[in-house]
């Protein structure tokens, strides 16, 4: 399949206008939520599953488990 390239024109696009920077800084994009450390015993097979999936997606398995629990709690 051959893709058609858009032709660029030599004509001016129009007057440029500076727009105020409205984006927040990166540190304001991640809102930290208070966490509490707990001790939890999980089956070996469950931990192996999360570790395997975390490696596939280049994530941390504890964060995946925390996200799972958070989503469950929000649902109810």
C-alpha positions in Angstrom: 0.0 0.0 0.0 1.4 3.4 -1.0 0.7 6.3 1.4 0.2 9.7 -0.1 2.2 12.5 1.3 0.6 15.8 2.1 2.0 18.6 -0.1 3.4 21.5 1.9 2.7 24.9 0.5 5.2 27.7 0.3 2.5 30.2 1.3 2.3 31.6 4.8 -0.1 29.9 7.2 -1.1 33.2 8.9 -0.1 35.5 11.7 1.4 33.7 14.7 0.1 34.4 18.1 1.8 33.6 21.4 -0.5 31.5 23.7 -0.2 31.7 27.5 1.3 28.6 29.0 -1.7 26.9 30.6 -0.2 23.5 31.3 0.8 22.6 34.9 4.3 21.7 35.7 5.0 17.9 35.8 5.2 17.7 39.6 1.6 19.0 39.7 0.4 16.2 37.4 0.9 13.4 39.9 -1.2 13.9 43.0 0.2 11.8 45.8 -2.4 9.9 47.7 -1.8 8.9 51.3 -0.8 5.3 51.7 -0.7 3.0 54.6 1.8 0.1 54.9 0.1 -3.3 55.5 1.3 -6.9 55.8 -0.6 -9.2 53.5 -0.1 -12.8 52.8 -0.9 -13.8 49.2 -0.5 -17.1 47.4 2.7 -17.8 45.6 0.9 -18.3 42.3 -0.8 -14.8 42.7 2.6 -13.1 43.3 4.2 -15.0 40.4 1.3 -13.9 38.1 1.7 -10.2 39.1 5.5 -10.3 38.7 5.2 -11.9 35.3 2.7 -9.4 34.1 4.7 -6.5 35.6 7.8 -7.6 33.7 5.8 -7.8 30.4 4.6 -4.2 30.8 7.7 -2.8 32.5 5.8 -2.0 35.7 6.2 -2.7 39.4 4.1 -5.6 40.6 3.3 -3.9 43.9 1.8 -1.0 42.1 -0.3 -3.3 40.0 -1.7 -5.0 43.1 -2.3 -1.6 44.7 -4.2 -0.4 41.6 -6.3 -3.6 41.5 -7.3 -3.1 45.2 -8.0 0.6 44.6 -10.2 0.0 41.6 -12.1 -2.7 43.6 -12.6 -0.4 46.5 -13.9 2.5 44.3 -16.4 0.1 42.6 -18.1 -0.5 45.9 
